[in-house]
């Protein structure tokens, strides 16, 4: 994405109070909204697997921190690139998604998306907030279990197994329990068993990171 010259102030800048007011081009913001694929962003940044539900929609559990979603009610319209939660009513574009899911103001959400897109921008306020959030998360994880692991997100082996099993079960459902895909899932389980017995968290992490891409490829080929 190229830098664009035309500047404007957004009303959400009021959230910054007396701190430095940032300027971003309206065209740049519109480019972020149009060019960032929301489905890819959600899968990559929030580690969720999306389920096809027809009519251009995919769905998963709601990302909003104040919504405990027991069944997938969060939908993304892949054609128009916007989201809507049919449970809590939250809706909007990629910027609004990041604001609501991560508790960021408008400027911080722009900075977050610029980071994701590889655009260099001044991000001091956002970086401080991210460090504090990560520090708080680390403290909570430490208090809730005796030892941290080097699995994704520092999760325990038990939580890892629960999460990856949930992803694989959803894949089996989306593939209509295709026998070929069932056999592939069984091989994944065997690998997980071996890696856990070996204590090989590096391979468990690699499997976790690559699983989403491999699932997408298999669903396309089914």
C-alpha positions as CSV (number, residue, x, y, z in Angstrom):
1,X,0.0,0.0,0.0
2,X,1.4,3.4,-0.9
3,X,1.3,6.5,1.3
4,X,-1.3,9.0,0.3
5,X,-1.0,12.8,1.0
6,X,-4.6,14.0,1.7
7,X,-5.0,14.4,5.4
8,X,-8.0,14.5,7.7
9,X,-8.9,14.3,11.4
10,X,-11.3,11.7,12.7
11,X,-13.7,12.4,15.5
12,X,-12.5,9.4,17.4
13,X,-9.2,11.3,17.9
14,X,-10.8,12.8,20.9
15,X,-10.0,9.6,22.8
16,X,-6.4,10.8,22.8
17,X,-7.1,13.7,25.1
18,X,-4.0,15.8,25.4
19,X,-1.6,13.3,23.7
20,X,-0.3,13.8,20.2
21,X,-3.0,13.8,17.5
22,X,-2.2,11.5,14.6
23,X,-3.0,12.2,11.0
24,X,-3.8,9.6,8.4
25,X,-5.1,10.0,4.9
26,X,-8.7,9.1,4.3
27,X,-7.6,7.1,1.3
28,X,-5.2,5.1,3.3
29,X,-7.9,4.2,5.8
30,X,-10.3,3.2,3.0
31,X,-7.5,1.0,1.6
32,X,-7.1,-0.8,4.9
33,X,-10.8,-1.5,5.0
34,X,-10.9,-2.8,1.4
35,X,-7.6,-4.6,1.1
36,X,-7.4,-6.5,4.4
37,X,-9.3,-9.7,4.1
38,X,-11.2,-9.9,7.3
39,X,-11.5,-13.7,7.3
40,X,-7.7,-14.1,6.9
41,X,-7.1,-11.5,9.6
42,X,-9.4,-13.3,12.1
43,X,-7.8,-16.7,11.5
44,X,-4.3,-15.3,11.6
45,X,-4.5,-12.9,14.5
46,X,-7.1,-14.5,16.7
47,X,-6.3,-18.1,15.9
48,X,-9.9,-19.1,15.1
49,X,-11.1,-21.4,12.4
50,X,-14.0,-20.2,10.3
51,X,-16.9,-22.4,9.2
52,X,-18.6,-21.9,5.9
53,X,-22.3,-21.2,6.4
54,X,-23.5,-20.3,2.8
55,X,-24.6,-17.1,1.0
56,X,-21.1,-15.6,1.2
57,X,-20.9,-15.9,5.0
58,X,-18.4,-17.7,7.3
59,X,-18.9,-18.0,11.1
60,X,-17.1,-18.7,14.3
61,X,-17.5,-17.9,18.0
62,X,-17.8,-14.2,18.8
63,X,-14.6,-12.3,19.5
64,X,-16.1,-9.6,21.7
65,X,-14.8,-9.7,25.2
66,X,-18.2,-9.1,26.8
67,X,-19.9,-11.8,24.9
68,X,-19.7,-15.5,26.0
69,X,-20.7,-17.2,22.8
70,X,-21.5,-20.9,23.4
71,X,-22.5,-21.5,19.7
72,X,-21.0,-19.8,16.6
73,X,-23.0,-16.6,16.2
74,X,-20.2,-14.3,14.8
75,X,-20.4,-14.0,11.0
76,X,-18.2,-12.5,8.3
77,X,-19.6,-11.6,4.9
78,X,-16.7,-12.5,2.7
79,X,-18.0,-10.6,-0.3
80,X,-18.5,-7.3,1.4
81,X,-15.8,-7.8,4.0
82,X,-17.7,-6.8,7.1
83,X,-18.7,-8.7,10.3
84,X,-21.9,-9.1,12.3
85,X,-22.5,-11.0,15.5
86,X,-26.1,-12.3,15.5
87,X,-25.8,-12.8,19.3
88,X,-24.5,-9.5,20.7
89,X,-25.3,-7.3,17.7
90,X,-21.8,-6.0,17.2
91,X,-21.2,-5.1,13.5
92,X,-18.8,-3.2,11.3
93,X,-15.7,-3.1,9.1
94,X,-12.2,-4.3,10.0
95,X,-11.4,-1.2,12.0
96,X,-14.4,-1.5,14.1
97,X,-13.7,-5.2,14.6
98,X,-10.2,-4.5,16.0
99,X,-11.5,-1.7,18.2
100,X,-14.2,-3.8,19.7
101,X,-12.2,-7.1,20.0
102,X,-9.0,-5.6,21.4
103,X,-10.3,-2.5,23.2
104,X,-8.4,0.0,21.0
105,X,-9.4,3.5,20.0
106,X,-9.7,4.5,16.4
107,X,-6.1,5.6,16.0
108,X,-4.7,2.5,17.7
109,X,-6.8,0.3,15.5
110,X,-5.4,2.0,12.4
111,X,-1.8,1.5,13.8
112,X,-2.6,-2.1,14.5
113,X,-3.8,-2.7,10.9
114,X,-0.8,-0.9,9.5
115,X,1.4,-3.2,11.5
116,X,-0.4,-6.2,10.1
117,X,-0.1,-4.9,6.6
118,X,3.6,-4.0,6.9
119,X,3.1,-0.2,6.7
120,X,5.5,1.8,8.9
121,X,3.7,4.2,11.2
122,X,4.2,5.8,14.5
123,X,2.9,3.3,17.0
124,X,4.2,4.3,20.5
125,X,0.8,4.5,22.1
126,X,-0.3,1.2,20.7
127,X,2.9,-0.5,21.6
128,X,2.7,0.5,25.2
129,X,-0.9,-0.8,25.4
130,X,0.1,-4.0,23.7
131,X,3.0,-4.5,26.1
132,X,0.8,-3.9,29.1
133,X,-1.9,-6.3,27.8
134,X,0.7,-9.0,27.2
135,X,2.2,-8.5,30.6
136,X,-1.2,-8.7,32.3
137,X,-1.9,-11.9,30.3
138,X,1.4,-13.4,31.3
139,X,0.8,-12.7,34.9
140,X,-2.7,-14.2,34.8
141,X,-1.3,-17.3,33.0
142,X,1.4,-17.6,35.7
143,X,-1.1,-17.4,38.5
144,X,-3.4,-19.9,36.9
145,X,-0.8,-22.6,36.4
146,X,2.5,-23.5,38.0
147,X,4.7,-23.6,34.8
148,X,4.6,-21.8,31.5
149,X,5.2,-23.7,28.3
150,X,6.6,-22.7,25.0
151,X,3.4,-23.9,23.2
152,X,1.5,-21.2,21.3
153,X,0.4,-18.5,23.6
154,X,2.1,-20.3,26.5
155,X,-0.9,-22.6,26.8
156,X,-0.7,-25.9,28.7
157,X,-0.6,-29.2,27.0
158,X,-4.1,-29.9,28.2
159,X,-5.4,-26.6,26.7
160,X,-3.5,-27.3,23.5
161,X,-5.1,-30.7,23.1
162,X,-8.6,-29.3,23.8
163,X,-8.1,-26.4,21.4
164,X,-6.7,-28.4,18.5
165,X,-9.3,-31.2,18.9
166,X,-12.0,-28.5,18.6
167,X,-10.4,-27.2,15.4
168,X,-10.1,-30.7,13.9
169,X,-13.7,-31.7,14.9
170,X,-14.9,-28.5,13.1
171,X,-12.9,-29.4,10.0
172,X,-14.4,-33.0,10.0
173,X,-17.8,-31.4,10.1
174,X,-17.0,-28.9,7.3
175,X,-15.7,-31.7,5.1
176,X,-18.9,-33.7,5.6
177,X,-16.8,-36.4,7.3
178,X,-15.0,-37.3,4.1
179,X,-13.2,-40.6,4.7
180,X,-10.0,-39.3,3.2
181,X,-10.1,-36.3,5.5
182,X,-10.9,-38.4,8.6
183,X,-7.7,-40.5,7.9
184,X,-5.7,-37.3,7.6
185,X,-7.1,-36.1,11.0
186,X,-6.1,-39.5,12.5
187,X,-2.6,-39.0,11.3
188,X,-2.5,-35.5,12.9
189,X,-3.6,-37.0,16.2
190,X,-0.8,-39.7,16.0
191,X,1.7,-36.9,15.4
192,X,0.4,-35.0,18.4
193,X,0.7,-38.1,20.6
194,X,4.3,-38.7,19.5
195,X,5.3,-35.0,20.0
196,X,3.8,-34.9,23.5
197,X,5.6,-38.1,24.5
198,X,8.8,-36.7,23.2
199,X,8.1,-33.3,24.9
200,X,8.7,-31.7,21.5
201,X,6.8,-28.4,21.9
202,X,8.6,-26.9,18.9
203,X,6.9,-29.4,16.6
204,X,3.6,-29.0,18.4
205,X,3.8,-25.3,17.8
206,X,4.7,-25.7,14.1
207,X,1.8,-28.1,13.7
208,X,-0.5,-25.5,15.3
209,X,0.7,-22.7,13.1
210,X,0.4,-24.6,9.9
211,X,-2.9,-26.3,10.6
212,X,-5.2,-23.5,9.4
213,X,-3.5,-23.3,6.0
214,X,-3.6,-27.0,5.5
215,X,-7.3,-27.2,6.5
216,X,-8.1,-24.5,4.0
217,X,-6.3,-26.3,1.2
218,X,-8.1,-29.6,2.0
219,X,-11.5,-27.9,2.1
220,X,-10.8,-26.3,-1.3
221,X,-9.8,-29.7,-2.8
222,X,-12.8,-31.6,-1.4
